[in-house]
Amino acid sequence: MSTEFMTDKTVLVVGGAGSIGAVVAERFAGIGAQVVISHRDVPEEVALAQGVVQSLPGRGHFASVADVTRSNTLAMLRQEIVSRCGRLDVLVNAAGFTKPVPHADLEGLDDELIDRMFAVNWRGQFAAIRTFAPLLKASGDGLVVSISSIAGSNGIGSSIAYCAAKAGIDVMTKSLARVLAPEVRVLAVAPGVVDTNFVPGRGSDFNQKTAATTPLKRIATADDIASAIFACSTQLTFSTGTTIVVDGGRSL
């Protein structure tokens, strides 16, 4: 594929300091896009985001602070993108949060955790789309890709609230695909278990057991998920309103 495939395009990766977001940023920069990475204003994420930006091929990439739970920071990021890039063509919603709570432990899933789970994993993704929809529509060929999970359809995940939030992403994807068409396509990618540190407390033992019970006999890598997100932009150009499952057959 030509490295000039997207030389006039701008891609925003919300949560681009994370494992999946970093690979997504690399993929789009590799075909000429200007990549913007958003991250929270915490030292660890600042350092990670700057490292990602510095590693990207091409020019004009930058990282900026935005917290998906604070819509005013998303609005400030939109102004910065308009000022520095003049356009936005692809929005990748890669920000997320979870905390394992056994499904039978109803008391362990308290109101505060439920609210945070939905604030980051559902409301935050919607807020990002709401904020950047005008720019994406102005591009005439905009794309939103949100990270969902098979937990949203099978009800098996790190907590009941996490499953519910991801089910909400799938429904939101359908709804927004209708109202933002034809200028913007809206898709979601649903991983199964991914070999990252996203879920606290999950180690190699869990991954090995999961791989053994997955039809393709391994768990996903960040690269697997990034490939699906990348394909939404470069290959699946007549798809919208659907969730693409990338789980090695685990949900079968």
MIKOL-746610 format. One line per 4 residues: number of its first residue (from 1); for each residue z, x, y of N, C-alpha, C. Coordinates in steps of 0.02 Angstrom, whole numbers, plus 32768, in hexadecimal, padded with zeros to 4 digits. Example, Ala and Ser with C-alpha at 12.3 -4.5 7.8 and 13.67 -1.06 7.14 Angstrom:
# MIKOL-746610
1 = 8186:8294:7EE4:8186:8267:7F1F:8186:8294:7F5B; 8162:8282:7F90:8165:82AC:7FCB:818A:8285:8002
END
This chain:
# MIKOL-746610
1 = 8000:802A:7FC4:8000:8000:8000:8000:802C:803E; 7FD9:801A:8070:7FD4:8041:80AD:8016:8043:80D1; 8027:807E:80EC:8064:8084:8113:805D:8065:8158; 8022:804A:8167:8017:8029:81A8:8011:7FDE:81A0
5 = 8027:7FC4:8168:8021:7F7E:8157:8045:7F51:818A; 807D:7F69:81A5:80A5:7F40:81D3:80B5:7F67:8214; 8085:7F8D:822C:8093:7FB7:8266:80A3:7F90:82A5; 808D:7F52:82A8:809B:7F2A:82E4:80D2:7EF7:82D9
9 = 80F8:7EFF:82A2:812B:7ECE:8290:8171:7EE9:829A; 81A0:7EBC:82A6:81E7:7ECE:82AC:820F:7EA7:8278; 823A:7ECB:8255:8263:7EAE:8220:82AD:7EB8:8231; 82D3:7E83:822E:831C:7E87:8238:833E:7E7D:81F5
13 = 8368:7EAE:81E3:838F:7EA9:81A6:83D8:7E9F:81BA; 83F0:7E62:81B6:8436:7E53:81C7:8460:7E6B:818C; 8490:7E95:819B:84B7:7EB4:8165:8492:7EEE:8146; 846B:7F11:816E:8440:7F46:8155:8465:7F86:8142
17 = 84A6:7F88:814D:84CD:7FC3:8139:84E2:7FBE:80F0; 84D9:7F85:80D1:84EC:7F7B:808B:84B9:7F98:805B; 84C9:7F98:801B:849E:7FB7:7FE9:8459:7F98:7FE7; 8455:7F56:7FE3:8415:7F34:7FDF:83F1:7F39:8022
21 = 8414:7F2D:8059:83F6:7F2F:809B:83D6:7F72:80AA; 83F6:7FA8:8096:83DC:7FEB:80A3:8399:7FF7:8080; 8394:7FDF:8041:8355:7FE7:801D:831F:7FBB:803B; 8331:7F7F:8050:8301:7F53:8071:82E6:7F74:80B0
25 = 8312:7F91:80D8:82FD:7FB3:8115:82CC:7FEB:8106; 82DA:8011:80D2:82AF:8049:80BF:826A:802F:80AA; 8268:7FF8:8084:8229:7FDD:806D:81FD:7FC8:80A8; 821A:7FA4:80D8:81F2:7F8D:8110:81DE:7FC6:813F
29 = 820A:7FF5:814A:81F8:802F:8173:81BF:8056:8153; 81BD:8056:8110:818A:807B:80EC:8144:8060:80F5; 813E:8021:810A:80FB:8005:8117:80F0:7FFB:8162; 8116:801F:818A:8108:8022:81D1:812E:7FF4:81FF
33 = 8159:7FCA:81E4:817E:7F9B:820F:81B4:7FBF:8238; 81C2:7FA4:8272:81FD:7FB9:8298:8238:7F93:827C; 826C:7FB6:8268:82A5:7F98:8246:82E3:7F99:8272; 8303:7F60:8276:8342:7F5A:829A:8378:7F48:8266
37 = 83AF:7F6B:8269:83E7:7F5F:823B:8422:7F46:8263; 8440:7F0E:824E:847E:7EF8:826F:84B9:7F07:8241; 84F2:7F12:8260:852E:7F23:823B:856B:7F0F:8264; 85A3:7F08:8244:85E1:7EF9:8267:85FA:7F37:828C
41 = 8625:7F2A:82BD:863F:7F61:82E6:867E:7F7E:82C6; 8675:7F9B:828C:86AA:7FBE:8269:8690:8003:8258; 86BB:8037:825C:86A3:807C:8255:8679:8089:8217; 868F:806E:81DE:866A:807C:81A0:8623:8061:81A3
45 = 861B:8023:81BC:85D8:8006:81C0:85AD:8027:81F5; 85CC:803B:822D:85A7:805F:8261:8588:809E:8244; 85B0:80C4:8220:8599:8103:8202:8562:80F6:81CF; 856D:80C4:81A4:853A:80B5:8171:84F8:809F:8190
49 = 84FC:8073:81C2:84C0:805A:81E3:8499:8092:8205; 84BD:80BE:8227:849C:80F6:8248:847A:8124:8215; 849C:812D:81DD:847E:8156:81A8:843E:8138:818D; 843F:80F6:8184:8403:80D4:816C:83C9:80DC:819D
53 = 83D7:80CF:81DD:83A3:80D3:8210:8385:811A:8213; 83B0:814C:8211:8398:8191:8215:836E:81A5:81D9; 8377:8183:81A1:8351:8194:8164:830E:8172:8160; 8301:8141:818C:82C4:811A:8186:8287:813F:819F
57 = 824F:8138:817D:8211:8155:8197:81F8:812D:81D3; 81D2:814D:81FD:81B7:812A:8237:81E4:8131:8274; 81D3:810B:82A7:81F7:8110:82E7:820D:80CB:8300; 823C:80CC:832E:8251:808F:8351:8287:8067:832F
61 = 829F:807E:82F5:82D3:805A:82D2:8316:8063:82F6; 8340:8030:82F2:8382:8038:830F:83B4:8008:82EE; 83F3:8019:82F6:842A:7FEF:82DC:8451:7FD3:8316; 846A:7F97:830E:848F:7F76:8344:84C6:7F4A:8327
65 = 84FA:7F42:834F:8534:7F1A:8339:8525:7ECF:833D; 8534:7EAB:8309:8533:7E62:8309:855D:7E4A:82CF; 8586:7E18:82DB:85B1:7DFB:82A8:8598:7DB4:829C; 8583:7DA4:825F:8566:7D62:8252:8597:7D2A:825C
69 = 85D8:7D39:825E:8609:7D05:826A:8615:7CF9:82B5; 85F3:7D20:82DF:85F9:7D19:8328:85B3:7D12:8345; 859F:7CD4:8352:855B:7CC7:8368:8549:7CE9:83A9; 857A:7CF6:83D4:856B:7D17:8413:8551:7D5E:8408
73 = 8569:7D7F:83D2:8551:7DC3:83C4:8509:7DC0:83A9; 84F8:7D8C:8385:84B4:7D83:836E:8485:7D77:83A9; 849D:7D51:83DA:8474:7D44:8416:8468:7D84:843D; 849B:7DAF:8441:8492:7DF0:8463:8460:7E1C:843E
77 = 8462:7E19:83FB:8432:7E40:83D4:83EB:7E26:83DF; 83E4:7DE4:83E5:83A2:7DC8:83F3:8386:7DE3:8435; 83B1:7DE5:8468:839B:7E00:84A8:8386:7E49:84A2; 83AB:7E6F:847A:839A:7EB6:8472:8358:7EBE:844D
81 = 834C:7E94:841B:830D:7E97:83F7:82D2:7E85:8424; 82DA:7E53:844C:82A6:7E40:847C:8297:7E7A:84AB; 82CC:7E9A:84C3:82C4:7ED0:84F3:82A4:7F0E:84D4; 82B9:7F1F:8497:82A3:7F5E:8479:8265:7F57:844C
85 = 825C:7F1B:8430:8225:7F12:8400:81F1:7EE0:8418; 8207:7EAE:843E:81D8:7E7D:8459:81C6:7E46:8427; 81DF:7E4A:83EA:81CD:7E18:83B7:81FB:7E1F:837B; 81F9:7DEC:8350:821B:7DF0:830F:81F0:7DC9:82DD
89 = 81E2:7DE9:82A4:81B7:7DCB:8272:81D9:7DB9:8231; 820C:7DE0:821E:822F:7DD5:81DF:827A:7DDA:81EB; 829F:7DA9:81D2:82E8:7DAA:81D2:8301:7DAB:818A; 8327:7DDE:8179:8346:7DE3:8137:8391:7DDA:813E
93 = 83AB:7DA5:8120:83F2:7D96:8123:8415:7DB8:80E8; 842E:7DF5:80F4:844D:7E1B:80BE:8498:7E23:80C6; 84B5:7E04:80FA:84FE:7E08:8104:8521:7DDA:80D2; 8559:7DEF:80B8:857D:7DC6:8089:85C4:7DDF:807D
97 = 85EC:7DB4:805F:8632:7DC5:8051:8649:7D9D:8014; 8673:7DBB:7FEC:8694:7D96:7FB7:86D6:7DB6:7FA5; 8700:7D8F:7F84:873F:7DA7:7F69:874A:7D81:7F28; 8752:7DA4:7EF0:8758:7D82:7EB0:8798:7D57:7EAD
101 = 878E:7D18:7E99:87C6:7CEB:7E8B:87B3:7CC4:7E4C; 87DA:7CCA:7E16:87CA:7CA5:7DD9:87C2:7C5B:7DE8; 8790:7C3C:7DC9:8781:7BF6:7DD9:87BB:7BC7:7DC9; 87E4:7BD9:7D98:881C:7BAF:7D86:8857:7BB6:7DB6
105 = 8855:7BE8:7DE0:888C:7BF5:7E0F:887E:7BCF:7E50; 888A:7B8F:7E50:887A:7B65:7E8A:88A4:7B79:7EC7; 88E3:7B8C:7EBC:890E:7B9F:7EF3:88F8:7BE3:7F11; 88D9:7C0D:7EE8:88C2:7C4D:7F00:8889:7C48:7F32
109 = 8865:7C10:7F2F:882E:7C06:7F5E:8849:7BDD:7F99; 886C:7BFF:7FC6:888D:7BDC:7FFD:885B:7BCD:8035; 8873:7BA6:8066:8846:7B8F:809C:8828:7BCA:80C3; 8851:7BFC:80D0:8839:7C35:80F8:8800:7C58:80D5
113 = 8806:7C64:8094:87D1:7C86:806F:8793:7C5A:806A; 879C:7C19:805F:8763:7BEC:805D:873D:7BEE:809F; 8761:7BEB:80D6:8741:7BEB:8118:871B:7C2C:8124; 8739:7C64:8110:8716:7CA4:811A:86D9:7CA9:80EE
117 = 86DF:7C90:80B0:86A7:7C92:8082:866A:7C6D:809E; 8677:7C32:80B9:8640:7C0B:80D5:8629:7C26:8118; 8657:7C41:813F:8644:7C5C:8181:8613:7C95:817A; 861E:7CC0:8149:85F2:7CFA:8140:85B4:7CE8:8117
121 = 85BE:7CC6:80DF:8589:7CBE:80AE:855B:7C82:80BB; 8573:7C50:80E0:8546:7C18:80F0:853C:7C11:813B; 8573:7C05:815F:856B:7BFA:81A7:854B:7C36:81C9; 855E:7C72:81B4:8543:7CAE:81D3:84F8:7CB5:81C7
125 = 84E1:7CA5:818B:8499:7CA9:817F:8474:7C73:81A6; 8490:7C38:81A9:8470:7C03:81D2:846E:7C17:821B; 84A6:7C33:8234:84AA:7C47:827B:8476:7C7B:828B; 846A:7CAA:825E:8437:7CDD:8269:83F2:7CBD:826D
129 = 83E4:7C8F:8240:83A3:7C6D:8242:839B:7C45:8282; 83D0:7C20:8294:83CE:7BF8:82D1:83C1:7C24:830E; 83E1:7C5E:8310:83DA:7C8B:8349:8394:7CA8:834F; 8377:7CBB:8316:8337:7CE0:8319:82FB:7CB4:830A
133 = 8305:7C74:82FD:82CD:7C48:82EF:8299:7C47:8327; 82AD:7C45:8368:827A:7C45:839C:824C:7C82:839A; 8268:7CBC:838D:823F:7CF9:8389:8212:7CF7:834B; 822D:7CE0:8314:8205:7CDC:82D6:81CC:7CAA:82DE
137 = 81D9:7C72:82FE:81A5:7C41:8309:8170:7C5C:8338; 8185:7C82:836A:8156:7C9F:839A:8127:7CD1:8379; 813D:7CF0:8343:8112:7D20:8321:80D7:7CFE:82FF; 80E0:7CBD:82EF:80AA:7C97:82CE:80A7:7CA1:8283
141 = 80C8:7CD4:826A:80C8:7CE2:8223:810C:7CFE:820F; 8141:7CDB:8222:8184:7CF3:8218:819C:7CE7:81D1; 81D1:7D0C:81BF:81ED:7D06:817C:8238:7D0F:817F; 825C:7CE4:815C:82A4:7CEC:8151:82AF:7CF4:8106
145 = 82D6:7D27:80F3:82EB:7D2E:80AD:8336:7D35:80AD; 8358:7D06:808D:83A1:7D07:8087:83B4:7D1A:8040; 83EC:7D3E:8039:8404:7D4F:7FF7:8432:7D19:7FDD; 841D:7CFA:7FA7:8444:7CC7:7F86:8465:7CE7:7F49
149 = 846D:7CC1:7F13:848A:7CDA:7ED5:8480:7CA6:7E9F; 847A:7CBC:7E60:8477:7C8B:7E2A:84B9:7C65:7E24; 84ED:7C7F:7E44:852D:7C5B:7E46:8526:7C17:7E68; 84F4:7C11:7E94:84E9:7BD2:7EB6:84CC:7B9C:7E8A
153 = 84B0:7BAF:7E51:8493:7B7D:7E24:84B9:7B77:7DE2; 84D9:7BAD:7DCB:84FD:7BA8:7D8C:8548:7B9F:7D94; 8561:7BA5:7DD2:85A8:7B9B:7DDE:85D5:7BD0:7DC1; 85B7:7C0A:7DB0:85DE:7C42:7D95:85D9:7C7C:7DC6
157 = 8610:7C8E:7DE5:860E:7CC3:7E16:8654:7CDA:7E27; 8659:7D02:7E5C:8699:7D21:7E6D:86CE:7CEF:7E82; 86BA:7CB5:7E9A:86E9:7C7F:7EAA:86C1:7C3E:7EB0; 86E4:7C06:7EAD:86C3:7BC5:7EB5:86A4:7BC0:7EFB
161 = 86C7:7BD9:7F2D:86AE:7BD6:7F72:866E:7BFF:7F79; 866B:7C38:7F59:862F:7C62:7F5C:85F4:7C3D:7F3C; 8600:7C1F:7F02:85CB:7BF7:7EE2:85B2:7BC0:7F10; 85E0:7B9D:7F30:85CE:7B65:7F5C:85A6:7B7E:7F98
165 = 85BB:7BB6:7FB5:8598:7BD1:7FEF:8551:7BE4:7FDD; 8547:7C01:7FA2:8504:7C15:7F8E:84D9:7BD9:7F7C; 84F8:7BA4:7F60:84D2:7B66:7F56:84BA:7B4C:7F9A; 84E4:7B54:7FCC:84D1:7B3F:800F:8496:7B66:802B
169 = 8492:7BA7:801A:8459:7BCF:802F:8418:7BB3:8011; 841A:7BA0:7FD2:83DE:7B85:7FB1:83C7:7B44:7FD3; 83F6:7B18:7FE3:83E5:7AD9:8004:83CC:7AE6:804B; 83EE:7B13:806F:83DA:7B25:80B3:8393:7B40:80B3
173 = 8382:7B68:8081:833F:7B85:807C:830A:7B4E:8078; 8317:7B1B:8051:82E8:7AE3:804C:82E2:7ABD:808F; 831B:7AAE:80AC:831B:7A87:80EA:82F8:7AAC:8123; 8308:7AEC:812B:82EB:7B12:8162:82A1:7B21:8156
177 = 828D:7B27:8117:8246:7B31:8109:821C:7AF7:8123; 8238:7ABB:811F:8213:7A80:8138:820F:7A81:8184; 8248:7A8F:81A5:8248:7A85:81ED:822B:7AC1:8213; 8229:7AFC:81F5:820E:7B36:8218:81C4:7B43:8208
181 = 81A9:7B1F:81D7:8161:7B26:81C7:8137:7B08:81FF; 80FA:7B1F:8209:80D8:7B53:81E1:80E0:7B9A:81FC; 8102:7BA2:8235:8106:7BE4:8253:8133:7C14:822D; 8166:7BF9:820A:8197:7C23:81E8:819F:7C0C:819F
185 = 819C:7C3B:8172:81AD:7C2E:812C:81F6:7C3F:8120; 8217:7C1A:80F4:825E:7C24:80E6:8267:7C28:809A; 8282:7C60:8083:828D:7C6B:803C:82D3:7C87:8030; 82E8:7C84:7FF2:8327:7CA3:7FDE:831C:7CCA:7F9E
189 = 8343:7CFD:7F94:8342:7D25:7F57:8387:7D21:7F37; 8388:7D0F:7EF7:83C8:7D04:7ED4:83D2:7D39:7E9E; 83FB:7D6B:7EAB:840A:7D9C:7E77:843E:7D80:7E46; 8442:7DA1:7E0C:847C:7D98:7DE0:84AE:7DCE:7DF2
193 = 84C5:7DF3:7DC1:84F2:7E2C:7DCF:84C8:7E67:7DE5; 84DF:7E87:7E1C:84BB:7EC0:7E38:84E9:7EFD:7E37; 84CD:7F37:7E2A:84F4:7F74:7E25:8503:7F90:7E6A; 8530:7F6E:7E8D:8549:7F84:7ECF:8594:7F79:7ED0
197 = 85B3:7F8A:7F08:85FB:7F81:7F10:860C:7F3F:7F34; 85DD:7F0F:7F32:85E6:7ED2:7F59:8623:7EAA:7F43; 862D:7EA5:7F01:8666:7E7E:7EE7:86A0:7EAF:7ED9; 86D6:7EAA:7EFF:870E:7ED8:7EF5:872B:7ED2:7EAF
201 = 873A:7F0C:7E92:875C:7F0B:7E51:872F:7F0B:7E15; 86EE:7F03:7E1E:86C0:7F04:7DE6:86A9:7F4C:7DD9; 86B4:7F64:7D9D:86A2:7FA8:7D8D:866E:7FAD:7D56; 8669:7FE8:7D39:8635:7FF5:7D07:863F:7FCB:7CC8
205 = 867D:7FBB:7CB6:8689:7F92:7C7A:866A:7F4D:7C82; 8675:7F2F:7CBD:8659:7EED:7CCA:860D:7EF1:7CC8; 85F1:7F24:7CE8:85A8:7F2B:7CEA:858B:7F33:7CA4; 85AB:7F5A:7C7A:8593:7F65:7C36:8595:7F25:7C0D
209 = 85CB:7F00:7C13:85D0:7EC1:7BEF:859C:7E8F:7C06; 8591:7E8D:7C47:855E:7E5F:7C62:8519:7E73:7C4B; 850A:7EB3:7C4D:84C8:7ECB:7C37:84BB:7EB8:7BEE; 84EE:7EBD:7BC4:84E7:7EAE:7B7D:84D6:7E65:7B70
213 = 84EA:7E39:7B9D:84DD:7DF1:7B93:84A4:7DD8:7BBF; 8480:7E05:7BDF:8446:7DF4:7C08:8406:7E01:7BE0; 83D7:7DD3:7BDF:839B:7DDC:7BB6:8377:7E1F:7BC1; 8372:7E37:7BFE:8351:7E77:7C0A:837F:7EB3:7C02
217 = 83BD:7EA7:7BEB:83EC:7EDB:7BD6:83FF:7F0C:7C0D; 83FF:7EF7:7C4A:841A:7F1F:7C80:842B:7EF0:7CBA; 8451:7F09:7CE9:845D:7EE3:7D26:842D:7EFB:7D5B; 8428:7ED6:7D91:83F9:7EE7:7DC6:8411:7F23:7DEE
221 = 83E2:7F46:7E0B:83F0:7F7A:7E3C:83E1:7F5E:7E82; 83FA:7F7F:7EB5:83EA:7F6B:7EF9:839E:7F6D:7F03; 837D:7F9B:7EE2:8334:7FA1:7EE8:8311:7F63:7ECC; 832B:7F48:7E95:830E:7F0B:7E78:830F:7ED1:7EAB
225 = 8347:7ECA:7ECC:834E:7E92:7EFC:8323:7E9F:7F3A; 8323:7EDE:7F51:82FA:7EEF:7F8B:82B0:7EE4:7F7C; 829B:7EF2:7F3E:8255:7EE7:7F2B:8241:7E9E:7F31; 826F:7E71:7F1E:8260:7E2A:7F23:825C:7E14:7F6C
229 = 828A:7E2D:7F95:8288:7E1C:7FDC:8248:7E36:7FFC; 8235:7E73:7FEB:81F8:7E92:8004:81BB:7E69:7FEF; 81BB:7E52:7FB1:8182:7E2A:7F97:817A:7DE9:7FBD; 81B2:7DCC:7FD4:81AF:7D8E:7FFA:8183:7D97:8038
233 = 8184:7DD3:8054:815D:7DE1:8090:8116:7DF6:8081; 810E:7E20:804E:80CE:7E40:8043:80A2:7E1F:800E; 80C0:7DF8:7FE0:809A:7DDC:7FAA:809E:7D90:7FA6; 80D9:7D74:7FAF:80E2:7D2B:7FA6:80D6:7D06:7FE7
237 = 809B:7D0F:8003:808E:7CF7:8047:807E:7CAC:804A; 8079:7C8B:8010:806F:7C43:8011:80AB:7C1F:7FF2; 80E4:7C40:7FF4:8122:7C23:7FD9:8153:7C16:8012; 8174:7BDD:800E:81A9:7BCE:803E:81D7:7B99:8020
241 = 8216:7B99:8035:8245:7B67:8020:825F:7B6D:7FD9; 8258:7BA8:7FBC:826E:7BB0:7F77:829C:7BEC:7F70; 82C2:7BEE:7F3A:82F0:7C25:7F2C:82D5:7C4B:7EEF; 82CB:7C8B:7EF8:82AE:7CB6:7EC4:82E7:7CD7:7E9E
245 = 82EB:7CCB:7E5E:8321:7CE6:7E34:830E:7D2C:7E1B; 833D:7D5B:7E26:8332:7DA0:7E10:8371:7DB5:7DEA; 8374:7DA2:7DAA:83B2:7DAB:7D84:83A9:7DC6:7D3E; 836D:7DDC:7D2D:8361:7DF7:7CEA:8367:7DC3:7CB3
249 = 8363:7D83:7CC6:8369:7D4D:7C96:83B0:7D36:7C89; 83DF:7D4D:7CB0:8425:7D3C:7CA3:8432:7CF1:7CA9; 840E:7CCE:7CD3:841B:7C87:7CDD:83F8:7C5B:7CA8; 83D7:7C7A:7C79:83B4:7C52:7C45:83E7:7C32:7C16
END
